[in-house]
Amino acid sequence: MVMKADVSQVDPLEYNLATRVNIGDSLRRMAGMFPDRVAVVDGADRVTYAELNDSAEHVARALLDLGLPAQSPVAMLMMNSWRMLATYYGCAKSGMVAMPVNIVLTAADQRWILADAQATVIVVDAVFAPRVAALLPDLPLVETVIVVGGSEPFERVRTEDWDAWTASVSDVPVEVIVDDRDIVQCLYTSGTTSRPKGVLVSHVSLQIALLSDVIVTRQTWGLQSPTMLVVLPMFHTTALNTLTQPMLTVGGTAVLLPAFDPNAVLDLIERENVTHTMMLPMMWAATLAAQKAKPRDVSGVTTAIYAMAPMPDELLAAVDDTFTNADVILGSGQTEVVPATVMQFPEHRHSAPNSWGSAVPTLDVGIMQPGGGEVVGIDETGEIVYRGGNVCAGYWNNPAANAAAFAGGWFHSGDVGHIDKDAVVWFTDRVKDIIKSGGENVSSVIVERVVGGVPGVAECCVVGVPHERWGEAVTAVVVADGSVDPAQLADDVIAAAKQRLAGFQVPKQVTVLPELPKTATGKVQKHEVRAALRE
């Protein structure tokens, strides 16, 4: 006997509405509980939960009125804004797939993504309308473009103004069948050696991840609501899924900044009584310098997260000294396993500061030998793999990548590391970034941690460059902060490395550059650095 509810006499829509997990429903719940609470601070706009949910409902109705089939992708070329969030949640409510597109990619990459996704609808900020106009001749499937801020009509396609488009539809709430495992978002990863891959995430996976993030970042539920300052771009999983949406899931306030500015960060922290924020190490450094020049009240910050790159010990200590009421912790993850996947406990800040911390409560983390096989034991190094609710549904239109990613019943991350006896994850490097020098495997991350702490170094990355004797020569590429003569800086880096690293880890060469190539979220593009050094 198989125990299963007989719902044959229940209307399918009514059953779906009563039992489903839908990201759009979470916004409706908060609007019902805290209608007048500010959900989003976006420049001069202070948008309440009732207003944000109402706008999302209108987006949902307008999308359905376009006649789109369920699970159609809705491409979004938009900066951080409350309208971007309303568009996303409108997609969720209507059963469409929200597809934020990286706005700083090349036109060629954006064209490829839009074509690969077979998008028929694009929502775009007016500032990016000329780019979309240039792409449209190569995108015959696109039928409708909705512009935030207005635009001249595009050739061949229907053109709508976002405000007018959303205002013209019925006020009746949208109620359509959306299954838990239906896809809610598609985010394309940044391709380094191949084309970007579209990562598909279901409603239920995202809901699990959002509640997990609430737990691990210690967000409060109730009358005392948290406030998150969002500095990173929301076309990326970190800002969208790890920072903004968990806050909106528990009735908090998301304070949006369109672009990083350290003084604007500090002003908003003080004015909005920000409790949580995440920045890249270079952003933290700039914020500390601005605070030293003009102090602001940052005592409200309780959680200060850093990510994307190692943070030198000296910088960590300075953040501790400035944000005295905050837990300073590292968060880690990837688009395919909705982050955070691993996060430090506050205690790890001093007991295991160079670790990734422990797995979030909704995920298993294991270590496998590259290529699959069995999960290995404590302190053995291999590929970091995941299984659990945060894991994506797979890649769009890429069966070979899916076969490799899910081999052995785990999601393969491409990261190398080990897990110690206390279940703390220690990251070594990306598989593709391990440097093989003189018969030894060198972690670029370990070397970067030392190089980044050398006085005069603003930023750094460490890569392997082909070498006749060593196979690959460990090479440090640094950006100077101007406090040390560049000619002297290279010698200082080598001297510091010899003091703190094993001989095979010491850079054979130090190159000083004016800047490092980065993604929109601040990750150094090491493949471009390697290519430049080989020229």
Secondary structure, DSSP 4 states (H G I P E B T S, - for coil): -------TTS-HHHHHHHH---HHHHHHHHHHHSTTSEEEEETTEEEEHHHHHHHHHHHHHHHHHTTPPTT-EEEEE--SSHHHHHHHHHHHHHT-EEEE--TTS-HHHHHHHHHHHT--EEEEEGGGHHHHHHHGGG-TT--EEEEET--PPPSSSEEEEHHHHHHTS--SPP-----TTSEEEEEEPPPSSS---EEEEEHHHHHHHHHHHHHHTT---SSS--EEEE-S-TTSHIIIIIIIHHHHHTT-EEEE-SS--HHHHHHHHHHTT--EEEE-HHHHHHHHHHHHHS----TT--EEEE-SS---HHHHHHHHHHSTTSEEEEEEEETTEEEEEEE--TTHHHHSTTS-EEE-TTEEEEEE-TTS--B--TT--EEEEEEETTB-SEETT-HHHHHHHTGGGSEEEEEEEEE-TTSEEEEEEEGGG-EEETTEEE-HHHHHHHHTTSTTEEEEEEEEEEETTTEEEEEEEEEE-SSS-HHHHHHHHHHHHHHHS-GGGS-SEEEE-S---B-TTS-B-HHHHHHHHH-
